[in-house]
Amino acid sequence: MYDPLTYRADATPAATALIDADRDARWSVADLDAAVDRVAGRLAALGVRPGDRLAVCLPTRPVAVQVIHAAVRLGATLVPLGTRLTPEELAVRLARADVTTLVCDATTEADAVAAADAAAGDEGDAPVPVVSTDAETDADRVTALDAQAPEAVVPHDWALGSTLVVPFTSGTTGTPKGVRLTLRNVLASAVASVFRLGLSRDETWHVALPLHHVGGLTPVVRMPLYGMTVVLRSAFDAEAVAADFERYDVTATSLVPTTLSRLLDATTGDLGPSLRTVLLGGAPATGTLLDRCVERSVPVFPTYGMTEAASQIATATPAEAAANPGTVGRPLFWTDLSVRDDDGDELPPGETGELVVSGPTVSPGYLDADATAAAFGEVGLRTGDVGYRNADGLLWIVGRTDDLIITGGENVAPATVVGALRDYPDVADAAVVGLPDEEWGERVAALVVPREGADLTRATLDDHCRARLAGYEVPRTIRFADAIPRTDSGTVDRDAVRDRLA
């Protein structure tokens, strides 16, 4: 009753739950349920109990799916961690989340051990136990999960308000924060998403995103709720993903603009006869990219979401996206979204301000009480995102409050400058930030990726921008790069961009 996978195993045991595209291996619901029971039993034998914080540092592989659902079965709060984090970054997250056990594999074991030891600090605290999903390990600090005799496990009786998972924000600016997502948040998000996207009885969702990111995690968690199949690929490769779409009759996927662009570059025609939903988020999609989707009949649903809202906040249908360039659609079912000024007063349609959201999908707060008090208030979560809605309720995102560049007393929204740069045919991608300037306080600076074979110059871009932007908005510093630094979720890594420009 309280474990979605156990419930699904009773309802449709023979249905395909999981496909490992890297190995073309399949698990029925019954097979996956049995595997999760073994993993949960072995973790229980190692002392994992309800209320513990179980961290997972694993690639996008079937064993990670098993550990995720084992945490649910045991009543342990899941703390998903990125596999590309340094030991120092991992240690900070282990300490903040008060992790009691860390699960790794051979690819992340060395960093996991270093992080677990560092998280103990100088006060002599007991180090976090490290458990490897691989059968053998040579490290003294690591216990092999498969070597444990599993205990019998009764699925945990979750309360709706209990914290199910603590993902960390991507930390593109400032310090990453641990977000408390409750069972109610996750279930409400699953329902609201279906109301917007629709759901087929034979849904097959392709996942090539990291599982510490909500875009990768949510399909895995929703799989038994929807009764759908999840196809996993451990890393994004455009040609391999396109082949997966054909081979496994994929109906839906979650992508970021960069990966969608690569997928379009690597293919011709449609992206698969069964594909009906491409949930596109993590970063704003350019008009050029959306035009390519229309030309190729790609069913793209631009979405605006946050870890703090368990994924989607607003999503546009393909028809809305085509008719209203740049929109991310309407707020989802149960989600209240308002646009507010600096004093917290709600603004009318057409006026730009900070987005505030509330509803059952929104987290009760962060692990840190001060961060919670700063962002959550009576009217909801102050997102830090800036946007506006039109009279029909459609939403546009124009930037973030902490991205705003103030140069010579004038406010510059980086998204406006990026849009102008991307309008130039020879520009493939761009990012805009503010850099310190002795005369103007800040100056507008741009990192630009030229299209392959393009002869792009600073003077050309300067002329192009001056014809489209106010003088104070024109980038005073322009540098070229092969790619824009981004996080796993596709968001621009603004600190890395500033380092490159500096």
Residue, then its C-alpha position, 0 to 999 in steps of 0.5 A: m500500500y505504501d510502496p509504489l513499486t510493490y503496488r505496481a508489481d501486484a497490478t502489472p508484474a509482467a510489464t516492462a519497468l526498466i530497460d538498460a539501453d547501454r546493454d539492451a537488458r530489460w527488467s519486468v516490474a516483478d524482476l525490478d521489485a525483487a531486485v529492489d527487495r534484495v538491495a533494501g534487505r542488504l542495506a537493512a543488514l548494514g543498519v539503514r533504518p527509517g529516517d536515515r539519510l541515504a546518499v547515492c553517488l551513482p551513474t545513470r544505471p539500473v543499480a541506481v534505480q534499485v537503490i532509489h526505490a530501496a530507499v523508499r521501501l526502507g523509509a530512508t530519505l534519499v540524498p542524490l549526489g552528482t558523480r562529477l562533484t569533487p570530494e570536497e564538494l561531496a563532503v560539504r553535501l554529506a555534512r549538510a544533509d547529515v548523511t548516515t550511509l553513502v552508496c557508490d560504485a567502482t567509478t565513484e568509490a575513491d571520491a566517495v571515500a575521500a568525501a566521507d572521511a572529509a565530512a567527519g571533520d576535525e572533531g573526531d566524528a564517526p566517518v560516513p559508512v561507504v557502501s559499493t554496489d560492485a561485488e568486490t572492493d579493495a578499499d578498507r573503508v568500503t563495504a560490498l553491498d552484494a556480500q551482505a545477507p539480506e534481511a526481510v523488509v516491510p515497506h515503510d509507512w510514509a506520511l505525506g509530509s515526510t521528507l522523501v528526497v533531498p536533492f541539492t540545487s545546482g549552485t550556478t551562483g552561490t552555495p548549493k542548498g539541500v531541498r526538502l521534498t516531501l512525499r506530498n510534493v512528489l505525488a502532487s508533481a506527478v499528478a500535475s505533470v500528467f494533467r499538462l502532458g497527458l499519459s499513454r498506457d504504454e508510455t516509455w520515457h527515455v532518461a539520459l540525464p543524471l539521476h541527481h537532477v530532478g529531470g532525471l530522478t522524477p521519471v524513475v520515481r514516477m515509473p511505478l506510479y504511471g505504470m510506464t517503462v523507463v529507458l536508461r542511458s548512462a550518458f548522453d550521446a546524440e546518435a545513441v539516443a536517437a537509436d534508442f528512440e527508434r529501437y524502444d518506441v520511446t514516447a517521451t524524454s526530458l532534455v535540455p536545449t544543448t542536448l536537444s540541439r545536438l540531437l537535431d544536428a545528429t539526425t534528419g526528419d523526425l526523432g522517432p515515430s512514437l515520440r510525442t513529448v520532449l520536455l525541454g527545460g533547464a535553460p531558456a530555449t532559443g527561437t532558432l531551436l524552437d523553429r527547428c523543432v517546428e520544421r522537424s515536427v518535434p513535439v517540444f514542451p518548453t518548461y520552467g521548473m525548479t528543484e524546490a517545486a519537485s520539477q515543473i512549475a509551468t509548461a507550454t504545449p507545442a501549439e502554445a510554444a509555436a504561437n507565442p515564441g519564448t513562452v514556457g506556458r501556463p502554471l501547472f495544476w495546483t500551482d499558484l504563480s504570481v509576478r511581484d515587485d520589490d515590495g512583494d506586491e503583485l504586478p498586473p499582466g505585462e509587467t516584469g517582476e520576481l516570480v513567486v510560486s506556491g502549492p502542494t508541489v513546493s518544498p517546505g524549505y531547505l535544510d538550512a533554516d536561514a536560507t528557508a526564511a530568506a526564500f519562503g514567505e506567506v505568499g510562497l517561494r520567492t524563486g529569484d527568477v524574473g518574468y512576466r505573464n500576458a493577459d492570457g496567463l502565459l509566462w515568459i522568463v527573462g532572467r534572475t534577480d541575482d543575474l541583473i547587471i547594474t552598469g552606470g546606474e542602468n539595469v541590464a537583463p542578461a537574457t535580453v543581451v543573450g537573445a540579441l547575440r543569438d539572433y546573429p546567424d553565426v552565433a551558436d550559443a552565448a552567455v552574458v554576465g557582469l564583470p567588475d568595472e572601476e568606472w561603471g561598477e559593472r560592465v556587460a560581458a559576453l562569452v560567445v560560441p561561433r557556429e562551425g566554420a563561421d568567421l565571427t569577429r568582435a567588431t561584427l557582433d558589436d555592430h549587430c548589438r548596437a542595432r538592437l540594444a541600448g548603448y549600455e546593454v551592448p557587451r563591452t567585453i566579448r570573448f569566444a569559446d568552443a562551448i558555454p560552461r553548463t551544469d548537468s541540468g543545462t543551466v549556464d554555470r555563471d561562475a565558470v563563465r566569469d572565470r573564462l571572461a576574466 
